[in-house]
Amino acid sequence: MTSRGSAGYPIADQAAAPGQAPPHAVEIWLYSLIDEEPAVDAMRTILSEHERDRVDRLAHQDHKRRYIIAHARMRQILARKIGRRPEDIAFCVSPDGKPFLAPETPKPVHFNLSHCADNAALAICETAEVGIDIEAIRSVRDGFARRFFTTQEADEIDALPEGEQLPALFRCWTRKEAFLKATGEGIRRGLASFQVSLAADEPPRVIAIGDGEKAARDWLLYDFSPADGLAGAAALIAPHGAEFTIRELHTID
Ligand SMILES: CC(C)(COP(=O)(O)OP(=O)(O)OC[C@H]1O[C@@H](n2cnc3c(N)ncnc32)[C@H](O)[C@@H]1OP(=O)(O)O)[C@@H](O)C(=O)NCCC(=O)NCCS
């Protein structure tokens, strides 16, 4: 069984030796945050009071719609996994803000959500913490990479032909955000505290965390393309490999 990154790289040796843990299975669900008003109204009813409060505090109708659909669809997908009704799922939040299923959930799974404009991506893994990020590939201020990334990453981007710089910058950005969202530390940790690969001809990987390469080797990064003009990456600790499945959600009962 071999699993490949979106660019076709072998991402792990999937053959589990006897007694060795099997590779993690990661599902990446992609869905749109656009729907008709009656459907959105129905989705609102399955949100928790806390989520409805957040919707009420959003100023723009588009932001309300996106939040409702992102969270209702996430509940529906998770509900199928854990055998609960979407409205009965209870979430907790880590001190740094990472949502997780309440400990009393019958079949706890790890998950992480990312949304960008009208697109959402939800990563689910039963056996390991996972992080996911999607971003629109767009122009950024001069000096952006040097401000947020490591010196090596910024140098590598600057050395590329101009037309290749933005895709490389967003490969770097989504991989880093996915890593930070897997650890749950979010932006608190600092994007320059670890280094990722970003060249188009190099497999996605964490190169070093702090000064060390050893812990970095246990991490697995995976690139995917959520939609035209968007970059996406998922991350998890997976010394024995992982198999990624992309699922597109169009409708759900
Ligand atoms: C919140 C954060 C984890 C990601 O934010 P983001 O990339 O803007 O947003 P995403 O859509 O990818 O993720 C948001 C979701 O992540 C989840 N999340 C929130 N805090 C989290 C954390 N600490 N760890 C993991 N997931 C988290 C939530 O489900 C959230 O969805 P919700 O707000 O609808 O409840 C945080 O890292 C952040 O604020 N990043 C800012 C990025 C930035 O400024 N980058 C600079 C240049 S690279």
The ligand as an SDF file (V2000), in Angstrom:
LIG
                    3D

 48 50  0  0  0  0  0  0  0  0999 V2000
   -6.3160   30.3550   14.3880 C   0  0  0  0  0  0  0  0  0  0  0  0
   -5.0790   29.8960   13.6900 C   0  0  0  0  0  0  0  0  0  0  0  0
   -4.7200   28.5540   14.2840 C   0  0  0  0  0  0  0  0  0  0  0  0
   -5.2980   29.6780   12.1850 C   0  0  0  0  0  0  0  0  0  0  0  0
   -5.9680   30.7230   11.6430 O   0  0  0  0  0  0  0  0  0  0  0  0
   -6.2880   30.9110   10.1030 P   0  0  0  0  0  0  0  0  0  0  0  0
   -5.2510   30.2890    9.2170 O   0  0  0  0  0  0  0  0  0  0  0  0
   -6.5480   32.3350    9.9340 O   0  0  0  0  0  0  0  0  0  0  0  0
   -7.6880   30.1610    9.9520 O   0  0  0  0  0  0  0  0  0  0  0  0
   -8.1220   28.7040    9.4700 P   0  0  0  0  0  0  0  0  0  0  0  0
   -9.3630   28.8980    8.7020 O   0  0  0  0  0  0  0  0  0  0  0  0
   -7.0370   27.9090    8.8490 O   0  0  0  0  0  0  0  0  0  0  0  0
   -8.4650   27.9780   10.8470 O   0  0  0  0  0  0  0  0  0  0  0  0
   -9.4940   28.4180   11.6720 C   0  0  0  0  0  0  0  0  0  0  0  0
   -9.9970   27.2130   12.4560 C   0  0  0  0  0  0  0  0  0  0  0  0
   -8.9170   26.5820   13.1120 O   0  0  0  0  0  0  0  0  0  0  0  0
   -9.3780   26.0470   14.3460 C   0  0  0  0  0  0  0  0  0  0  0  0
   -8.4680   26.5670   15.3700 N   0  0  0  0  0  0  0  0  0  0  0  0
   -8.5580   27.6800   16.1500 C   0  0  0  0  0  0  0  0  0  0  0  0
   -7.4890   27.7690   16.9690 N   0  0  0  0  0  0  0  0  0  0  0  0
   -6.7110   26.7040   16.7090 C   0  0  0  0  0  0  0  0  0  0  0  0
   -5.4530   26.2400   17.2280 C   0  0  0  0  0  0  0  0  0  0  0  0
   -4.7920   26.8730   18.1950 N   0  0  0  0  0  0  0  0  0  0  0  0
   -4.9330   25.1030   16.7160 N   0  0  0  0  0  0  0  0  0  0  0  0
   -5.5660   24.4300   15.7360 C   0  0  0  0  0  0  0  0  0  0  0  0
   -6.7630   24.8120   15.1990 N   0  0  0  0  0  0  0  0  0  0  0  0
   -7.3110   25.9360   15.6700 C   0  0  0  0  0  0  0  0  0  0  0  0
  -10.8250   26.4660   14.5150 C   0  0  0  0  0  0  0  0  0  0  0  0
  -11.6520   25.3820   14.1360 O   0  0  0  0  0  0  0  0  0  0  0  0
  -10.9590   27.6070   13.5360 C   0  0  0  0  0  0  0  0  0  0  0  0
  -12.2490   27.6720   12.9740 O   0  0  0  0  0  0  0  0  0  0  0  0
  -13.3780   28.6480   13.5710 P   0  0  0  0  0  0  0  0  0  0  0  0
  -12.7200   29.9640   13.7970 O   0  0  0  0  0  0  0  0  0  0  0  0
  -14.4280   28.6750   12.5170 O   0  0  0  0  0  0  0  0  0  0  0  0
  -13.8390   27.9950   14.8330 O   0  0  0  0  0  0  0  0  0  0  0  0
   -3.8690   30.8140   14.0190 C   0  0  0  0  0  0  0  0  0  0  0  0
   -2.6800   30.1570   13.6670 O   0  0  0  0  0  0  0  0  0  0  0  0
   -3.8350   32.1590   13.4090 C   0  0  0  0  0  0  0  0  0  0  0  0
   -4.3870   33.0920   13.9180 O   0  0  0  0  0  0  0  0  0  0  0  0
   -3.1340   32.3100   12.3280 N   0  0  0  0  0  0  0  0  0  0  0  0
   -2.9610   33.6010   11.6620 C   0  0  0  0  0  0  0  0  0  0  0  0
   -2.1400   33.3630   10.4740 C   0  0  0  0  0  0  0  0  0  0  0  0
   -1.1950   34.4960   10.1680 C   0  0  0  0  0  0  0  0  0  0  0  0
   -1.3170   35.6140   10.5950 O   0  0  0  0  0  0  0  0  0  0  0  0
   -0.1850   34.1860    9.3680 N   0  0  0  0  0  0  0  0  0  0  0  0
    0.8100   35.1470    9.0470 C   0  0  0  0  0  0  0  0  0  0  0  0
    1.5620   34.8060    7.8350 C   0  0  0  0  0  0  0  0  0  0  0  0
    1.9490   33.1380    7.5730 S   0  0  0  0  0  0  0  0  0  0  0  0
  1  2  1  0
  2  3  1  0
  2  4  1  0
  2 36  1  0
  4  5  1  0
  5  6  1  0
  6  7  2  0
  6  8  1  0
  6  9  1  0
  9 10  1  0
 10 11  2  0
 10 12  1  0
 10 13  1  0
 13 14  1  0
 14 15  1  0
 15 16  1  0
 15 30  1  0
 16 17  1  0
 17 18  1  0
 17 28  1  0
 18 19  1  0
 18 27  1  0
 19 20  2  0
 20 21  1  0
 21 22  1  0
 21 27  2  0
 22 23  1  0
 22 24  2  0
 24 25  1  0
 25 26  2  0
 26 27  1  0
 28 29  1  0
 28 30  1  0
 30 31  1  0
 31 32  1  0
 32 33  2  0
 32 34  1  0
 32 35  1  0
 36 37  1  0
 36 38  1  0
 38 39  2  0
 38 40  1  0
 40 41  1  0
 41 42  1  0
 42 43  1  0
 43 44  2  0
 43 45  1  0
 45 46  1  0
 46 47  1  0
 47 48  1  0
M  END
$$$$
